[in-house]
Amino acid sequence: MKQKILIVEDDPVIRSELMVLLEGNGYEVFAVTDFSNVMECVKSFQPHLILLDIKLPQESGFSLSSKIRAFSDVPIVFVTSCNTDMDELNSIMLGGDAFITKPYNTAILLAKIASLLKRAYPVRGNETLSYQGAVLHLDGGKIEYEGRQVDLTKNELKILCYLFRHAGTICARADIVEYLWDHKLYVDDNALSVNINRIREKLSGIGLTDFIKTKHRQGYVL
């Protein structure tokens, strides 16, 4: 299965060049052209990595990165003509994983993308976890129940992996957040609730209703 990359770049020439480069290197690519609709594109395309410019028509890349981090830890690479130390610092503070200035070296850009993808989505082999008839496929990023299955985002997979490995015990919200994100300073606590709600919707769609239970002021339990 091809890894998916979302391009958020308003220069049509650069956008086209990036699409040709990435598709030629085996990635599935989608480029945003309606910059009033970026967040919807992120949520619907569910990319494995985002290439994000800073200066955009509707909203800055910094602002978009901050919003994306409220619900996803997808790797974000800023590819931009903004090249001051403050720009690079802001990119890190607001959730960026890499900062590459234009004009970029294509070999370096591809190497950085490959490195981030390898780190974010390590190959686990054919490992699965099971609980009460539900099977979590760690390699394929899916959960299966009674012959039905649904795809999971990276965060959804990590949350379920944590819950499966602690099945039957209450998992504190703080412990799950720490497991998901190394730097809690830039994480909105609401991001965990958003992810849990989305997981519950997906589980319900395959017949797993009330699979994740909330323990008031304590956390979650399978």
QUICORFEN-V358894 format. One record per residue. N is the residue number from 1. PSI is psi in degrees with one decimal (NA if undefined). Layout:
n: {N | N}
psi: {PSI | PSI}
//
This chain:
n: {1 | 2 | 3 | 4 | 5 | 6 | 7 | 8 | 9 | 10 | 11 | 12 | 13 | 14 | 15 | 16 | 17 | 18 | 19 | 20 | 21 | 22 | 23 | 24 | 25 | 26 | 27 | 28 | 29 | 30 | 31 | 32 | 33 | 34 | 35 | 36 | 37 | 38 | 39 | 40 | 41 | 42 | 43 | 44 | 45 | 46 | 47 | 48 | 49 | 50 | 51 | 52 | 53 | 54 | 55 | 56 | 57 | 58 | 59 | 60 | 61 | 62 | 63 | 64 | 65 | 66 | 67 | 68 | 69 | 70 | 71 | 72 | 73 | 74 | 75 | 76 | 77 | 78 | 79 | 80 | 81 | 82 | 83 | 84 | 85 | 86 | 87 | 88 | 89 | 90 | 91 | 92 | 93 | 94 | 95 | 96 | 97 | 98 | 99 | 100 | 101 | 102 | 103 | 104 | 105 | 106 | 107 | 108 | 109 | 110 | 111 | 112 | 113 | 114 | 115 | 116 | 117 | 118 | 119 | 120 | 121 | 122 | 123 | 124 | 125 | 126 | 127 | 128 | 129 | 130 | 131 | 132 | 133 | 134 | 135 | 136 | 137 | 138 | 139 | 140 | 141 | 142 | 143 | 144 | 145 | 146 | 147 | 148 | 149 | 150 | 151 | 152 | 153 | 154 | 155 | 156 | 157 | 158 | 159 | 160 | 161 | 162 | 163 | 164 | 165 | 166 | 167 | 168 | 169 | 170 | 171 | 172 | 173 | 174 | 175 | 176 | 177 | 178 | 179 | 180 | 181 | 182 | 183 | 184 | 185 | 186 | 187 | 188 | 189 | 190 | 191 | 192 | 193 | 194 | 195 | 196 | 197 | 198 | 199 | 200 | 201 | 202 | 203 | 204 | 205 | 206 | 207 | 208 | 209 | 210 | 211 | 212 | 213 | 214 | 215 | 216 | 217 | 218 | 219 | 220 | 221 | 222}
psi: {130.4 | 143.8 | 144.1 | 133.4 | 131.7 | 128.0 | 124.6 | 88.4 | 126.6 | -15.6 | 114.5 | -31.4 | -48.9 | -40.6 | -44.0 | -41.5 | -42.8 | -40.2 | -45.3 | -44.0 | -49.1 | -42.5 | -35.2 | -15.8 | 20.3 | 9.7 | 152.1 | 127.5 | 138.6 | 134.4 | 131.8 | 132.6 | -20.9 | 102.1 | 3.4 | -0.3 | 26.2 | -46.3 | -37.6 | -36.8 | -41.2 | -46.0 | -35.3 | -39.2 | -28.8 | 64.0 | 158.2 | -20.0 | 149.3 | 130.1 | 120.2 | 123.3 | 159.9 | -48.5 | 104.9 | 159.1 | -43.9 | -42.5 | 141.9 | 154.9 | -33.3 | -45.3 | -42.3 | -41.2 | -43.4 | -41.3 | -39.9 | -39.3 | -15.4 | -18.5 | -2.2 | 148.7 | 27.3 | 135.7 | 134.6 | 124.4 | 117.6 | 120.8 | 105.6 | 158.4 | -8.9 | 116.6 | 24.8 | 162.6 | -35.5 | -37.7 | -44.5 | -40.4 | -44.6 | -36.8 | -38.0 | -45.5 | -30.1 | 19.7 | 2.3 | 148.2 | -20.9 | 156.6 | 112.1 | 128.2 | 149.6 | 146.9 | 133.6 | 153.6 | 120.6 | -36.3 | -40.6 | -41.8 | -46.6 | -39.4 | -39.9 | -42.7 | -47.2 | -40.3 | -44.6 | -40.7 | -40.4 | -39.6 | -38.6 | -29.9 | 69.5 | 146.3 | 123.6 | -4.0 | -153.9 | 48.0 | 138.5 | 156.4 | 142.5 | 145.9 | 123.9 | 43.8 | -11.7 | 137.2 | 122.1 | 117.1 | 103.4 | -32.0 | -37.4 | -8.1 | 44.2 | 159.3 | 138.8 | 141.3 | 122.0 | 45.8 | -7.6 | 147.0 | 162.0 | 144.3 | 149.2 | 146.8 | 171.6 | -46.6 | -42.1 | -41.9 | -43.8 | -39.6 | -48.0 | -37.4 | -44.5 | -45.7 | -41.1 | -42.1 | -12.7 | 29.0 | 135.3 | -9.9 | 152.3 | 126.0 | 116.3 | 144.1 | -42.8 | -36.5 | -38.5 | -43.2 | -43.7 | -36.9 | -36.7 | -44.3 | 130.9 | -32.6 | 94.3 | -13.7 | -34.7 | 15.7 | 122.6 | 125.6 | -26.4 | -21.1 | -36.8 | -44.3 | -41.2 | -45.4 | -42.4 | -43.0 | -39.9 | -38.4 | -44.9 | -39.8 | -43.0 | -41.4 | -40.0 | -35.0 | -19.6 | 14.2 | 4.6 | 78.9 | 142.5 | 32.9 | -40.8 | 117.6 | 141.3 | 129.1 | 113.3 | 125.9 | 14.0 | -49.6 | -140.5 | 154.7 | 144.2 | NA}
//
